[in-house]
Amino acid sequence: MEESTKVSWVRLPLYRSLTDFLLFAGVPKTFLIINAGVGIFFALYFHFWYIIVVNALVHFTCQYFSSSDPQFFDCFSLYSYKHDYYST
């Protein structure tokens, strides 16, 4: 092996795909599944077709919050379940 083709074990390349948070259609996967499930349930079971417009608005709102911080909803869900120990 030539000296120029050796890879240093100290400085291995770190790819961006291993560190970035994965978003589907600009939103986290769990939110996309819940939003689509609720929309399909109301549209097909109750014949409430206006829910598709509401789902689109909720999706774009979630996409707006996820654009600056992809883990916004994960942090928000963990924060919302914390107890306020110092309340008076």
N, C-alpha and C positions, 0 to 999 in steps of 0.2 A: 504494500500500500504506500502510496506517495504521502508525503507529509502534508500536502495541500488538501487532500480529500478527507482527512481525518476530522471527525466532529469532536469538539471539546465537550467533555462531560460536565465541566463547570458551567459553561455557557450554552445550554441547549436552547433551540428556538422555541418560543412560546407563541402559539398561534392565537389569533383573535377569536376564532370560532370556539376555542376551549374556555375562554373567559367571559364572553358576552352572554347576556341573558337571552333566552330564546323567546321570541314573540311571534305569534301567528296572527296575520292581518293587523299587526300593530298593537295587539293586546296579549296579555298572558293567556296561556292555554286553558287554565281553569275557568277564567272569566268567559272566554269564547264558548266553551262547552256549556256553561250554565246559561249564558245569554241565548245561545241557539236553542237549547233545550226548552227554555221557558217560551221562547217565541214559537217554536214548532208545536208545543203542547197547546198554547192558547189559540193558535191559528187553526189547527186541525181538530181539536177536541171541542172547543167552544165556538168555532167559526168567527173568531174575533180577529179580523184581518188587519185592523188598525195597529195591532201590536207589532207588526213588522216595521212600521214607521217609528214607533217608540223604541224598538230594539236597535234600529239604525242610529237614533239619537244617543242612546246609551252607549253604543259601541264607539261612536265618534268622540263622545265625552271621555270614555275610558282610554281611547287612543291618544287624546290630548294629554291626559295625565301621565300616560306611559311613555310619551315621547321624551320627556326630560329625565324621568327616572323609571326604568323598566320594572323595578321591584317596589313601586309605590303601593300597590294593593297588598303585597305580602307584608310589608311593614305596617300598613294601616290595619290589616286584620289582626296582626300580633299586638299592636298597640290598643286596639279596641277591647281586647279580652283581658288586659291588665287591670288589676284592682287598684283603686286609689287609696292607698294606705294612710295618706296624710290628710284626708279630708276632715273637715271639722263639722 
